[in-house]
């Protein structure tokens, strides 16, 4: 395990432990008030310390994490989970339901709803008798 510097920003830490896919997403979450420490919103530049507990809202779910180790660089998931403890209460795991982005596009899901023109032509070709 690599030794981290004394000062580590919260946005960099959340990215390194793989709660966010990019560091800019972690920074945006801080700006939008989705990261809380002791009930207060956190800026992306806040320094993290061992033993602190944070509330983190991601797209997928709400986390309550306790920092058990500082991690400066992004590492593989099995290594990353050793640097925090998930202490999310069980009743909060069901509160946020993740819905895939395909449902929010506004586009018609395939094989659901009205047939397309192509589907209509195929149906007509199938149902009309051949006149030879």
Secondary structure as GFF3:
##gff-version 3
##sequence-region A 1 132
A	DSSP	alpha_helix	10	16	.	.	.	ID=ss1
A	DSSP	alpha_helix	23	31	.	.	.	ID=ss2
A	DSSP	beta_strand	35	37	.	.	.	ID=ss3
A	DSSP	beta_strand	40	41	.	.	.	ID=ss4
A	DSSP	beta_strand	53	57	.	.	.	ID=ss5
A	DSSP	beta_strand	62	67	.	.	.	ID=ss6
A	DSSP	alpha_helix	77	80	.	.	.	ID=ss7
A	DSSP	three_ten_helix	81	83	.	.	.	ID=ss8
A	DSSP	beta_strand	84	86	.	.	.	ID=ss9
A	DSSP	alpha_helix	90	93	.	.	.	ID=ss10
A	DSSP	three_ten_helix	101	104	.	.	.	ID=ss11
A	DSSP	alpha_helix	117	127	.	.	.	ID=ss12
###
